[in-house]
């Protein structure tokens, strides 16, 4: 009878066990427990006698006005499905499928929503259409009976979000159309089909999976809308949740439980939609193409009337997209008086909305002048905007980087361990089942105490709220990061890893020297997109409303209400325009890094490095000769 030798100590097993326990701790504490606490709070409310009434909130929901917020959000989401798809599909067809003159210029105009969104985009439309907006003022001069508040409520939110939400079509549907095999289109044309018949019978069926995904994304966006309803005065679910989260039982009946119920309703809608989408994807949608795939060629509209109408429609949309951008850029260099009167003064250009400070003198009720020092200030000389920029930048960078690091480590584990890796993957996709507002509200309520799970610390207290915001930012970006980075891991050839192991490289060295350079462009792209979305984020930061966690978007939103109040922030509108221009520059730079430099593969980056090295050598030779 032979005795088996004991297995040598393997540190990798210990690290995997420690990592698994740490992940379980994070998943339970920052995903499950806060949401379960929100759910149970609905049924633990107490009546005036101090007795627990488990159905009090439910009765209040059906008896009060809470269901109107749900209906308003549903109405907005359903209408957005129609309007966003009509506009989004049309702008993609006009720039990618049909032969329209000036398509490159039109594409640039349609893609402006990629460089500014959220509060910045809504304030841009308000600058034109609000009761004191440029176009509203011009229309009132021509039509005195026009209601100055015409751009508010449901119609204003629907109009603004229709053009704001087409950015997904320009990203995803555009790629889907460019990937169509032209041989199928040409075969249909050879059989006598007209351009529009080919469009509806050949092209659209291949785009249905993408259109269905975009429809679901649009519905969820409308259902969870925050910035536009808040600024344009529309009663929807998310603004009401934020309002109730900041209220107390002394002001109204059990506001926290009502906010929790609205959050759970949003979660139910989201889970139902994602379930439908998953079942639809499981059916499988396959496109049969020829072995030699041909690049799609633009189709000419042979009917002259239809061609003229298509061009008119294309440029009308271009004007709608570009007018807010152009006006914001121009008026960001105007004085506060020109901005307040909404009159362009070509003789007075200034950089005060960006840099510098000026005093403001105004006439008091006693007939004397009073001076407010530094009341006119620029974006980069105003303490509030600078603090907002600094806070949003630091929090966004930390959250975007943390999400990428977590997902890269998780993907490396998922591809090595199939069974347990599947559990890890579903755990990281869990935040997709819940609306963002529910996650943030749950964090605010759950961690606003000395919670034993975080060693008795109150994470919502003072500057600790920034840690809570970073965690919320990271958690909400995990699913998107996982889907994008996981796809890049499929490009790694297993033979490269085997060759590194045969040469004696450790798993860590193999990952750093072999795998990471291959997936690095995708990781950087995800980091950039995450940062771009979080830097101008408003919904989550508004839920964590705190003086220590005031984001840049919250500062911009506050400018709309405080302008000129008691002689302070006199040029708030100009600073708001300058802030929007700054966001456009940052977002445009990020998109360039993602789709320009960041889109290069490893060979292209090596070639670019060789070209830079050759240029430096030529410059050195020139200096040596001289």
C-alpha positions in Angstrom: 0.0 0.0 0.0 1.6 3.2 -1.2 1.1 6.5 0.5 0.2 9.5 -1.6 2.5 12.4 -1.3 0.7 15.6 -0.1 0.2 18.2 -2.7 2.6 21.2 -2.5 1.2 24.5 -1.2 -0.3 26.5 -4.1 -0.6 30.2 -3.4 -2.8 30.6 -6.5 -5.5 28.6 -4.8 -5.4 30.7 -1.7 -5.6 33.9 -3.8 -8.6 32.5 -5.7 -10.4 31.7 -2.4 -9.6 35.2 -1.0 -10.8 36.8 -4.2 -14.0 34.8 -4.2 -14.8 35.7 -0.6 -14.0 39.4 -1.3 -16.3 39.4 -4.4 -19.1 37.8 -2.4 -18.7 40.5 0.3 -18.9 43.2 -2.3 -21.8 41.7 -4.2 -23.9 41.2 -1.1 -23.0 44.6 0.5 -23.2 46.8 -2.6 -25.8 45.1 -4.8 -28.2 42.8 -2.9 -28.5 44.2 0.6 -29.2 47.9 -0.3 -31.9 46.9 -2.8 -33.5 44.4 -0.4 -33.5 47.1 2.2 -35.4 49.4 -0.2 -37.9 46.6 -0.9 -38.6 45.8 2.7 -38.9 49.5 3.6 -42.1 49.6 1.6 -43.8 47.2 4.0 -42.4 48.5 7.3 -44.1 51.9 7.3 -45.9 53.0 10.5 -49.2 54.9 10.8 -50.0 57.9 13.1 -50.5 55.5 16.0 -47.0 54.1 15.6 -48.2 50.7 14.3 -46.7 49.0 11.3 -49.0 49.2 8.4 -47.7 46.9 5.6 -50.0 48.1 2.9 -50.1 51.8 3.7 -47.9 52.9 0.8 -49.8 50.7 -1.6 -53.1 52.2 -0.6 -51.6 55.7 -0.8 -50.3 54.8 -4.3 -53.8 54.0 -5.6 -55.6 56.8 -3.7 -53.1 59.6 -4.3 -51.3 61.2 -7.3 -48.4 58.7 -7.4 -49.8 56.7 -10.2 -49.8 59.9 -12.4 -46.0 59.9 -12.2 -45.9 56.3 -13.5 -48.4 57.1 -16.3 -46.4 60.2 -17.3 -43.2 58.2 -17.5 -44.9 55.4 -19.5 -46.5 57.9 -21.9 -43.2 59.6 -22.5 -41.4 56.2 -23.0 -44.1 55.0 -25.5 -44.1 58.2 -27.5 -40.3 58.3 -27.6 -40.3 54.8 -29.2 -42.1 56.3 -32.2 -40.4 59.7 -32.5 -36.8 58.6 -31.8 -37.0 55.6 -34.2 -38.5 57.8 -36.9 -35.9 60.5 -36.6 -33.0 58.1 -35.8 -33.7 55.7 -38.7 -34.2 58.6 -41.1 -30.9 60.4 -40.2 -29.0 57.1 -40.6 -30.6 56.4 -44.0 -30.0 60.0 -45.2 -26.3 59.8 -44.3 -25.4 56.1 -45.0 -28.0 54.6 -47.4 -29.3 57.2 -49.7 -27.2 59.5 -51.9 -27.8 62.9 -50.3 -25.7 65.9 -51.2 -23.6 67.1 -48.3 -24.0 63.8 -46.3 -20.7 64.3 -44.5 -21.8 67.7 -43.2 -25.2 66.3 -42.3 -23.5 63.5 -40.4 -21.5 65.9 -38.3 -24.6 67.8 -37.4 -26.6 64.7 -36.5 -23.7 63.4 -34.3 -23.6 66.6 -32.1 -25.6 64.8 -29.5 -22.6 62.6 -28.9 -20.5 65.5 -27.6 -23.1 67.0 -25.2 -26.0 65.4 -23.4 -28.0 65.5 -20.2 -28.2 68.8 -18.5 -25.9 70.5 -21.1 -28.2 69.4 -23.9 -31.4 70.4 -22.2 -30.0 73.9 -21.3 -29.0 74.3 -24.9 -32.6 73.8 -26.1 -33.9 76.0 -23.2 -31.5 78.7 -24.4 -33.5 78.8 -27.6 -37.1 77.8 -26.7 -37.6 78.8 -23.0 -39.9 81.7 -22.1 -36.9 84.1 -22.5 -35.1 82.1 -25.2 -33.8 83.5 -28.4 -36.4 81.9 -30.7 -39.3 82.4 -28.3 -38.4 86.1 -27.9 -38.2 86.5 -31.7 -41.6 84.7 -32.1 -43.1 86.9 -29.5 -42.1 90.0 -31.4 -43.8 88.7 -34.5 -46.8 87.1 -32.6 -47.6 89.0 -29.4 -50.3 86.6 -28.4 -47.8 83.6 -28.2 -47.6 81.9 -24.8 -44.0 82.5 -23.6 -44.2 79.2 -21.7 -45.0 77.1 -24.8 -41.8 75.1 -24.4 -42.5 73.3 -21.2 -44.1 70.1 -20.0 -44.6 66.9 -22.0 -44.3 68.4 -25.5 -41.0 70.1 -24.6 -39.6 67.0 -23.0 -40.6 64.8 -26.0 -39.1 67.2 -28.5 -35.8 67.5 -26.6 -35.4 63.8 -25.9 -36.3 62.8 -29.4 -33.2 64.5 -30.8 -31.1 63.7 -27.7 -31.7 59.9 -27.9 -30.8 59.5 -31.6 -27.1 59.2 -30.7 -27.6 55.5 -30.2 -28.9 55.2 -33.8 -25.8 57.0 -35.1 -23.6 54.6 -33.2 -25.2 51.2 -33.6 -27.7 51.4 -36.5 -25.1 53.2 -38.6 -22.7 50.3 -38.1 -25.5 47.8 -38.9 -26.3 49.5 -42.2 -22.7 49.7 -43.2 -22.3 46.0 -42.6 -25.1 45.1 -45.1 -24.0 43.0 -48.0 -24.5 45.1 -51.2 -24.9 41.9 -53.3 -28.3 41.3 -51.7 -29.4 44.9 -52.5 -28.0 44.6 -56.1 -29.8 41.3 -56.6 -33.1 42.9 -55.6 -32.5 45.9 -57.9 -31.8 43.5 -60.8 -35.1 41.8 -60.2 -36.9 45.1 -60.8 -37.4 46.3 -57.2 -37.4 50.1 -56.6 -35.1 51.7 -54.0 -37.9 52.0 -51.4 -39.1 48.4 -52.0 -35.5 47.2 -51.5 -35.3 49.3 -48.4 -38.4 47.8 -46.8 -38.1 44.2 -48.1 -34.3 43.6 -48.0 -32.6 46.2 -45.8 -35.0 46.6 -42.9 -35.4 42.9 -42.1 -31.7 42.6 -41.5 -31.8 45.6 -39.2 -34.7 44.3 -37.0 -32.5 42.9 -34.2 -30.6 46.2 -33.9 -33.8 48.2 -34.1 -35.4 46.1 -31.4 -32.5 46.6 -29.1 -32.6 50.4 -29.8 -36.3 50.4 -29.1 -35.8 48.8 -25.7 -32.9 51.2 -24.9 -35.1 54.1 -25.9 -38.0 52.9 -23.8 -35.8 52.5 -20.7 -34.3 56.0 -21.3 -37.7 57.6 -21.5 -39.0 55.7 -18.5 -35.9 56.7 -16.4 -35.6 60.3 -17.8 -34.3 62.8 -15.3 -32.7 65.9 -16.7 -35.3 67.0 -19.2 -38.3 66.5 -16.9 -36.6 68.3 -14.1 -35.6 71.3 -16.1 -38.7 71.5 -18.3 -41.3 70.9 -15.6 -42.7 67.5 -16.3 -43.9 65.2 -13.5 -42.2 61.8 -14.1 -40.9 59.1 -11.8 -37.2 59.9 -11.4 -37.6 63.6 -10.4 -40.3 62.6 -7.9 -38.0 59.9 -6.4 -35.2 62.4 -6.0 -37.7 64.9 -4.4 -39.1 62.3 -2.0 -35.6 61.2 -1.1 -34.8 64.7 0.2 -38.1 65.1 2.0 -39.0 64.0 5.6 -42.1 62.6 7.3 -42.7 66.0 8.9 -43.3 67.4 5.4 -45.5 64.6 4.0 -46.6 61.1 4.6 -43.8 58.4 4.5 -41.8 60.0 1.6 -39.0 57.4 1.8 -41.3 54.5 1.4 -43.1 56.2 -1.5 -39.7 56.8 -3.2 -38.9 53.1 -2.6 -42.1 52.0 -4.2 -41.6 54.1 -7.3 -38.0 52.7 -7.5 -39.3 49.1 -7.4 -41.9 49.9 -10.1 -39.1 51.2 -12.3 -37.1 48.0 -11.6 -40.1 45.8 -12.5 -40.5 47.6 -15.9 -36.8 47.2 -16.5 -36.7 43.5 -15.6 -39.7 42.8 -17.9 -38.1 44.6 -20.8 -34.7 42.9 -20.4 -36.5 39.5 -20.1 -38.3 40.2 -23.4 -35.1 41.3 -25.1 -33.2 38.2 -23.9 -35.9 35.8 -25.1 -36.0 37.7 -28.5 -32.2 37.3 -28.8 -32.3 33.6 -28.0 -34.5 33.0 -31.0 -31.5 33.8 -33.2 -31.3 36.1 -36.1 -29.0 35.2 -38.9 -28.3 36.9 -42.1 -27.3 34.9 -45.2 -24.7 36.7 -47.3 -22.6 35.8 -50.2 -19.1 34.4 -49.7 -17.6 37.6 -51.3 -19.3 40.3 -49.3 -19.5 43.7 -51.1 -19.4 47.1 -49.5 -22.8 48.9 -49.5 -23.1 51.6 -52.1 -25.4 54.6 -51.6 -28.7 54.4 -53.4 -29.9 57.3 -55.6 -33.6 58.4 -55.2 -34.8 58.3 -58.8 -38.0 60.2 -58.2 -37.2 63.9 -58.5 -40.0 65.0 -56.1 -39.0 62.4 -53.5 -35.4 63.4 -53.9 -36.1 67.1 -53.3 -38.3 66.3 -50.3 -35.6 64.1 -48.9 -33.0 66.8 -49.2 -35.4 69.4 -47.5 -36.1 67.0 -44.7 -32.4 66.2 -44.2 -31.4 69.9 -43.9 -34.4 70.8 -41.7 -33.2 68.2 -39.2 -29.7 69.5 -39.6 -30.8 73.0 -38.6 -32.7 71.6 -35.6 -29.6 69.7 -34.5 -27.1 72.5 -35.1 -29.0 75.6 -34.0 -28.6 75.0 -30.3 -24.9 74.2 -30.7 -24.1 77.2 -32.9 -26.1 79.6 -30.6 -24.5 78.3 -27.4 -20.9 78.6 -28.9 -21.6 82.2 -30.2 -23.3 83.5 -27.0 -20.6 82.0 -24.8 -18.5 84.8 -26.0 -21.1 87.5 -25.5 -21.6 89.9 -22.5 -24.2 89.2 -19.9 -26.4 92.0 -21.1 -26.5 90.6 -24.6 -27.2 87.1 -23.3 -29.9 88.4 -21.0 -31.7 90.3 -23.8 -31.0 87.4 -26.2 -29.6 89.8 -28.8 -26.4 89.1 -30.6 -24.0 92.0 -30.4 -21.2 91.5 -33.0 -19.3 94.5 -31.6 -18.9 93.1 -28.1 -17.0 89.8 -27.8 -15.6 88.8 -24.5 -13.9 85.9 -22.7 -15.4 86.7 -19.3 -17.7 83.7 -19.4 -14.6 81.5 -19.5 -11.9 83.5 -17.6 -11.6 86.4 -15.3 -13.9 88.2 -12.9 -15.6 91.6 -12.9 -17.6 93.5 -10.3 -21.3 94.2 -10.8 -23.0 97.5 -9.7 -26.8 97.5 -9.3 -29.4 100.0 -8.1 -31.0 99.2 -4.8 -34.5 100.0 -3.6 -33.1 103.0 -1.8 -31.8 104.6 -4.9 -28.2 103.9 -4.2 -25.7 101.7 -6.1 -24.3 98.6 -4.6 -21.3 96.7 -5.8 -20.9 93.0 -5.8 -17.3 92.1 -6.1 -16.6 89.3 -8.5 -20.3 88.7 -9.3 -19.5 88.4 -13.0 -17.1 85.4 -13.4 -16.1 82.8 -15.8 -16.2 79.0 -15.7 -12.5 78.8 -14.7 -12.6 81.6 -12.3 -15.8 80.7 -10.4 -15.4 78.6 -7.3 -18.6 76.7 -7.7 -17.9 75.6 -11.3 -14.3 74.8 -10.6 -15.2 72.7 -7.6 -17.9 70.9 -9.7 -15.4 70.3 -12.5 -12.8 69.0 -10.1 -15.3 66.8 -8.2 -16.8 65.3 -11.4 -13.4 64.8 -13.0 -11.9 62.9 -10.0 -15.0 60.8 -9.3 -15.5 59.9 -13.0 -11.8 59.0 -13.5 -11.8 56.8 -10.3 -15.1 55.1 -11.2 -14.2 54.5 -14.9 -10.8 53.1 -14.1 -12.1 50.9 -11.3 -14.9 49.5 -13.5 -12.3 48.6 -16.2 -9.9 47.0 -13.7 -12.6 44.9 -12.1 -13.9 43.7 -15.5 -10.5 42.9 -16.9 -9.7 40.7 -13.9 -13.2 39.2 -14.1 -12.9 38.4 -17.8 -9.5 36.8 -17.3 -11.1 34.5 -14.7 -14.3 33.9 -16.8 -12.3 32.6 -19.7 -10.2 30.2 -17.5 -13.1 28.9 -15.4 -16.2 28.3 -17.4 -18.6 27.1 -14.6 -17.8 29.5 -11.8 -17.0 32.2 -14.4 -20.7 32.1 -15.6 -21.8 32.9 -12.1 -19.4 35.8 -11.9 -20.6 37.1 -15.3 -24.2 37.1 -14.2 -23.4 38.8 -11.0 -21.6 41.6 -12.8 -24.6 41.9 -15.2 -27.0 42.2 -12.2 -27.0 46.1 -12.2 -28.6 46.0 -15.6 -31.8 44.5 -14.0 -32.2 47.6 -11.9 -32.7 51.3 -12.9 -29.9 53.6 -11.9 -32.1 55.6 -9.6 -33.0 52.5 -7.6 -29.3 51.6 -7.0 -28.5 55.2 -5.9 -31.5 55.6 -3.7 -30.8 52.3 -2.1 -27.3 53.3 -1.3 -28.4 56.7 0.1 -30.9 55.0 2.5 -28.9 51.9 3.4 -25.5 53.6 4.0 -27.0 56.7 5.7 -26.4 55.0 9.1 -23.6 53.3 10.9 -23.8 50.2 8.9 -22.1 47.1 10.3 -21.3 45.9 6.8 -18.8 48.7 6.3 -17.4 48.5 9.8 -19.9 50.9 11.4 -19.2 53.8 9.1 -21.8 56.2 7.7 -20.8 56.5 4.0 -23.4 59.2 3.4 -21.9 61.5 6.0 -19.7 64.5 5.0 -17.0 63.8 2.5 -17.5 60.0 2.6 -20.4 60.5 0.2 -17.8 60.8 -2.5 -16.8 57.2 -1.8 -20.5 56.2 -2.1 -20.8 58.1 -5.4 -17.7 56.3 -6.8 -19.1 53.0 -5.8 -22.5 53.8 -7.4 -20.8 55.0 -10.6 -18.7 51.9 -10.8 -21.5 49.5 -10.2 -23.7 51.0 -12.8 -20.9 50.9 -15.4 -20.0 47.2 -14.8 -22.5 45.6 -17.2 -21.5 47.9 -20.1 -17.8 47.4 -19.4 -18.2 43.7 -19.2 -20.0 43.4 -22.5 -17.4 45.5 -24.3 -14.2 44.2 -22.8 -15.3 40.6 -22.9 -15.7 40.8 -26.6 -12.1 41.9 -26.9 -10.9 38.8 -25.1 -12.1 36.6 -28.0 -9.4 38.2 -30.1 -6.7 36.7 -28.0 -5.1 33.7 -29.7 -4.7 30.9 -27.1 -1.5 29.8 -28.9 0.2 33.0 -27.8 -0.6 32.2 -24.2 0.7 28.7 -24.6 3.9 29.9 -26.2 4.5 32.3 -23.2 3.9 29.5 -20.8 6.4 27.2 -22.6 9.0 30.0 -22.4 8.6 30.0 -18.6 6.5 33.1 -18.2 4.3 33.3 -15.1 0.5 33.8 -15.5 0.9 37.4 -14.3 3.7 38.1 -16.7 1.8 36.4 -19.5 -1.2 38.6 -18.9 0.8 41.8 -18.7 3.1 41.2 -21.7 0.8 39.2 -24.0 -2.9 39.6 -23.2 -3.0 43.2 -22.0 -1.5 44.8 -25.2 -4.1 43.1 -27.3 -7.1 44.2 -25.3 -5.7 47.6 -24.3 -7.4 49.6 -27.1 -10.8 48.2 -26.1 -10.1 48.8 -22.4 -9.1 52.4 -23.1 -12.2 52.9 -25.3 -14.4 51.6 -22.5 -12.6 53.8 -20.0 -13.1 56.9 -22.2 -16.8 56.2 -22.8 -17.4 55.6 -19.2 -15.7 58.8 -18.2 -17.5 60.7 -20.9 -20.9 59.5 -19.6 -20.0 60.1 -15.9 -18.4 63.5 -16.3 -21.7 65.1 -17.3 -23.9 62.7 -15.3 -26.8 64.3 -13.3 -29.3 61.6 -12.2 -27.1 59.8 -9.8 -25.4 62.9 -8.3 -28.8 64.5 -7.8 -29.9 61.5 -5.8 -26.8 61.8 -3.5 -27.5 65.6 -3.1 -24.7 66.8 -0.8 -22.4 69.8 -0.5 -19.5 67.4 -0.6 -20.7 65.6 -3.7 -22.0 68.4 -5.9 -21.1 67.4 -9.5 -20.5 69.6 -12.5 -23.9 68.9 -13.9 -25.6 69.9 -10.7 -23.7 73.2 -10.7 -24.9 73.9 -14.3 -28.5 73.0 -13.3 -28.3 75.4 -10.3 -27.3 78.2 -12.6 -30.7 78.2 -14.3 -32.4 79.2 -11.0 -29.9 81.5 -9.3 -29.0 84.0 -12.1 -28.9 87.6 -10.8 -30.5 86.7 -7.5 -29.5 89.4 -5.0 -26.8 90.6 -7.4 -25.0 87.3 -7.5 -24.1 85.2 -10.5 -25.1 87.9 -12.9 -23.7 86.1 -16.0 -24.9 82.6 -15.0 -26.5 82.1 -18.5 -23.2 83.0 -20.1 -21.2 80.8 -17.8 -23.7 78.0 -18.5 -23.1 78.4 -22.3 -19.3 78.4 -21.6 -19.7 75.3 -19.5 -21.6 73.6 -22.3 -18.8 74.5 -24.8 -16.2 73.1 -22.3 -18.2 69.8 -22.1 -18.3 69.7 -25.9 -14.6 70.0 -26.1 -13.9 67.4 -23.5 -16.4 64.9 -25.0 -15.1 65.6 -28.5 -11.6 64.9 -27.4 -12.7 61.7 -25.7 -14.6 60.5 -28.9 -11.5 61.2 -30.9 -9.4 59.1 -28.6 -11.9 56.3 -28.8 -12.7 56.3 -32.5 -9.5 57.8 -33.7 -6.3 56.9 -31.8 -8.0 54.3 -29.6 -9.5 52.4 -32.5 -6.1 51.4 -33.8 -5.1 47.8 -33.3 -1.7 46.7 -32.1 0.0 46.6 -35.5 -1.3 50.1 -36.3 0.0 51.5 -33.0 3.4 49.9 -33.7 3.5 51.4 -37.2 2.6 54.8 -35.7 5.4 54.5 -33.2 7.9 53.6 -35.9 6.8 56.6 -37.9 7.2 58.9 -34.9 10.7 57.4 -34.3 11.6 58.0 -38.0 10.5 61.6 -37.8 12.5 62.2 -34.7 15.6 60.7 -36.3 15.1 63.0 -39.4 14.8 66.0 -37.1 18.0 65.0 -35.2 19.9 64.6 -38.5 18.8 68.1 -39.6 20.0 69.6 -36.3 23.3 67.7 -36.5 24.0 69.0 -40.1 23.2 72.6 -39.0 
